[in-house]
Amino acid sequence: MMTYRNPLPTFTLLAVLMALFSGCASISLETHVAETPEQAISIAANESDPQRAQRYLLRIASNYQESGNHPAARKILLHDQLKSAQGQLQEQWRLLSMASAIELEDRDWAKALAATSATEDFLSYPSDLLVRAANLQAQTQALAGQPLDAAMTLILLGQTDSSTSPQNIHDKIWDQLKTVSTTELQSNTSNAIGFENQGWLELTSTLRNTDSNLDAQGRLIRQWQNNWPGHPAAQTLPKELALLADISASRPENIVLTLPLNGPLASAGKAIRDGFIAAYYNDNSANQSKTDIRVIDTANQSFRDLYGKLSSSKADLVVGPLEKEGLAELSGMNTLPVPVLGLNYLPSNSKIPNGLYQFGLSAEDEARQIATQLAEDNITRILGLIPNGEWGDRVATALTEKLQETGVTALHVQRFFPEDNLRAITADVLGVTVSRERAINVERTIGLNVEFEPRPRQDAEAIVMVAAPTIARQFKPLFAFYYAGDLPVYAPSITYEGVPNPSRDRDLNNVIFTDIPWILAEDTPLRSDAEQYLRGTKGQLGRLFAMGADAWQLSKRLPLLQQVKDAAINGHTGTLTMTPSGSIHREQLWAKFINGTPEVLETKSPDALVPGE
């Protein structure tokens, strides 16, 4: 007789085991730490409670942020599971999202966040998070290209939080307002609502006229303070505007211009002198009854000894020397009792005393600007032609260092002397010589003549050509001769003589080069007057004349450039900014030879810089 067992206990046992295994495999979302963003997203997707899953994802994203892994946080924060977050969870998501967007400089993400935000949104956060939320909101709006909205957020923060430093928040507000486009500023100033908003926009509009000189700007700021005595910014001006107001009232009156007027540097010294004096007389803000300019010839004398005598006089500022040796004599001092605007640069490893500023037509600045432009043009591999010698060494070092910084690879940099065989130099840099030698070796190996046409290397995307005009006019056709005529060519200002010469410069067609506004930009009143009444205002001497003119503008604004972050002057030699160590850097214009004549290329520039006169 066959017997049958009841299967129920077996099923019961299976059910119990499954429950046990399920219990062992369950995850506590309150404590679990995901190894990857993908794992966190997968675990959250299996959670039946959407809010619990969202809290988990936000906690993991926050952990990634705390460890500095913002890309991982972004993967989580942008996932669909968090789109339905509401209330406090949405506020937490927004705070985390803004922080990662700013850290990653993700403009598209910032635009998406800014598009769904209002000025007062940060007010919904608790008091311990309010300031952080406001600052993140303003930074996100700025990153999204909405500086006016960012300024409005900061103005509201100043009204809401009494613990915020007025100086700090006013500086931030001004940093945003000065970048608002003129069109947007005009359309919003007349429609502004609220006392503080109206005052800020009127102040910005008042100073937006870039033709205003230094004294006029100072008067406008003080006039605005008188018109808006109860405005917070009238009581605590942004640092930059306070400096403008102070500088316009206190500028150096006794200036000593120290330049070589004899010897091998005499022509350069005289051109700089003429530019400085011409700019002074062309400056309507200069008080000629109070300003005294002395010119001293530095040729054949120790600059250290001369400076010692000047520091005991009534001099407020020394402009010069031009000679590197004279500038080096000052590097042994700790502090300069009378500030010095040197017209050259010390070696990069030199000790720079307090009170020394350095300004000149630095070839290194141009090399760095070329490297930056290459990266902006999405060029990743280049060939280079740079002269031998100390000057070429400095250019090569500045170029290669900036190329490395911007992620551009220098495949080969060929050095040369002007008297070299330029055809052979061109073949070397393009890799044609190597190609030809390879063909010769093949012929030797097989014992037969091989039909061969030398070709340039195929991995280069551009050529950087540092060469004087007579040399550059030979190099450019040689590139085409060796089948590399389609490669874009970038060059510094040394390639252009500074005066249009279409018949000679046709060989430079399509060369892209950088040069100063004095050479490339439209006429200015100073240049028109100088060309009419003075000699030596064109070509290389013209560049030095422009340098002298900018030295005058700098003499009035050294404290401003040194103390205000991102302050700049639109000068005749470029957009001038200052490093923390007191070195003036220049950003020049870009042009391209078309039919032998330079045509200025459009460049992106801030809508409102600190103007030069």
C-alpha angles and dihedrals in degrees: 000000000000120000127205123212122218107253094205097093090055093052090045090052092049091050091050092049092049090050091050093049090045089052092051092049096048116110127218103228090196093065108017117117114206118221093212137015089246091056091050092050092048093049092047090050090061093053114102094205107074094198093050089050091049093050088052094050092048091050092051091046090051090051090053091050092050089054091049095250098131095157089061091046090051092055090057098040093051094049119116093241090073097048092086095051113134138190116351092359090058091048090051090048091051093049092050092044093052091049094053095042090055094045092048093040086230101170095180091054090045090052091052091050094045092049091064099041135091129204093254096048094102090061090075091070122092117263094260090057100034098094093045091048092050094049092047090048092051093046091049091051091049091049089050090057095256104120094157091057089046090053092049090052091052093046089054090048090055090052093047106040117053093185092067115102108249091214093051096047094043090053090052093048091051092047088059099040095051090060095051110114116255092240094053091044093053094047093050101040094069092045099043116135121209133036097260095044091049092049095050093048093047090051091051093046091049092056096039093089099102091195091070113109126224097268092046091052091052091050092048092052093050091045091052090051090054092049093048104035094155096050115111091230091053088060095041111025119200107267093247093053093045088054091048090052092047096043093051089056097041116038128148110281101179109054125174116203109203114191140146106260095170134042130032095328095046096106091050092046093050093048091052091046092051092048092050095049093042091052090048093054091042091054109096090192093060114106099220092185090062103030118087120187119189122189119209126186110232095190115123098004139095110260091205090059092045091050091050090058093045093050088059092053131073093271115141095186137011116210110200165346105192094189116089090217092058092049090050090056089065095052091080091066123087098209132012110222090205115040116247127208099200116204095216139039133259119227112278094252094051125118110249115208121220110268096033118120122183127210133164148123093286116194087200090062089055092048091052091047090053091052091050092049092050090056092047089052089054093245111150106173126044143171121221139210113192130164121248120247138068094299091050090048091057092048092047092050094048092046097048093045092052092044090056090048092052095043097249117139121222101213093187134350113200117201120205147174119230090243093054123110097270093196090059091044090053092048090051097050093046093049093243092125091056090047091051093048090051090055091049090052090051091052091050091049098050096031094230135106111255124207103237136175112188115233131191122246112280102214099072119100100185144000126233107209117192104183142127116255097263091051095040091054088059097043097052097059089044090060088059091044089059093047094257097107092116094062112104112244123214122194142173125241092273087079092065122065090212097243123084111256107164096176093056098034097053087096087063094057113147093013108139113214141168125232141156124279090243087067101034109025128084119276119290124199091252094051093046092052093042094051090049098050108020139056125223096043097121136064119006093339087051090057089054091047088054090048089056091049091052090047087062091051091048092050088069098043109040094112091048094052092044098048104033117071114232093007111152142176125219097227136176090251095046140285104326124214133164131231120220089259093058100258116141114225123197131210110201135197126265126231139172129214109244116176088345095305127103115245116193115240121220113258132188113247135167113275092233125025128171098275128235120216 
